[in-house]
Amino acid sequence: MSARRELTPQMHDYEAKFTDAGEVRWLPYLMYFHPAGHRSAAVTTDASGFRYSEARGLRYSVADRGGSAGPVRVLAGSSTVFGIGASADRHTLSSRLTEHDPRPEPWLNFGGRSFNSTQELTLFTLYRHLVPEVSEIVLLSGFNNLGLARLPATARGEHGAFFNCNQFFQALPAGSDRPKRFLLRWGKDVPATPEPVPSMPEQIAYAADLTLRHLDCWRALAQDLGARLTFVLQPLSGWVRSTGTPEEERLFAELDELGNFSETYGDILQQQVCSDYADAIEAGTKKMDVGFLNLGPLLAEQVAPDQWLFVDRIHFTDSGHDFVSRQLLNAI
């Protein structure tokens, strides 16, 4: 039997609607976002596409506060924040943070699947009016900017590359200069010499600079809201431990057969890359007086050898979400 079907059956729900082959809503400003009003055993979204959280007997989201009022805490980021891998809404990080946090404010899920730092910031600015009182913002992010940093400068532009950008450029009018240049380099029917892939130090420098550029905007927003801001560098499996549990290794092997994660991002999984990337971001956060946490080494110190954390190299199991939420609350 497939390891994924046996160990993580909930992933079928995500693949049906929350992958590139699923139901991607193309939206102005954001490029794309989750299906709205989605209901399944694993995940539900509100009328705007935000994921619901469940904790303390309440069910709430950014666009549906469930009748509750008052200040909130915001957890922002990409698919890890959204909760890919959780078997139900109550197991996401925002849900577990709320459940374990002794403070009264609930944590809202501001995660956007496959978002880069530009999209994470844009998402919050577009929906800030729904959360006028914010006590704290935790931005748990970092991998997507680094993973996209190896794309050619033509795709990165001024504000960073984004996932699905090839589909976007191909859909633009033929007379547009940018997609023409992009397709000349990346189109299947036009032979061309591709731009060389930047070195890892160059990728780290680019991704850190882009992350800090947008974090400075988050800082200004948080200051205006009177909210505490912390940047948390999200952990990858290889940044926590070089070899996973038997369940993790089975899943990783099957995913490598289905896709090419190791081939594409294997160099990023190295712990030295985590350290160098974290150092670059932390140096910038200190200048901004913004809190910083490198979550990977913290998890490495606390996790038991047989503790199954990951459903893939980026996303957590239910127990992984709970474990990570407890570590976050202890550290931030």
ABEGO torsion letter per residue (X at the ends): XBAAAAABAAAAAAAAAABAABBBBBBBGAGBBBBBGBBBAABBBBAAGBBBBBBGGBBBBAABAGGBBEBBBBBBEBAAAAGBGBABAAABAAAAAAAABABABBBBBABBBGBBAAAAAAAAAAAAAABABBABBBBBBGAAAAAAAABBAAAAEAAEBBBGAAAAAAABBAABAAAAAAAAAABAABBBBBBBBBBAAAAAAAAAAAAAAAAAAAAAAAAAAGBBBBBBBBBBAAAABABBBAAAAAAAAAAAAABAAAAAAAAAABAAAAAAAAAAAAAAAAAAGBBBBBAAAAAAAABBAABBABABAABBBAAAAAAAAAAAAAAX
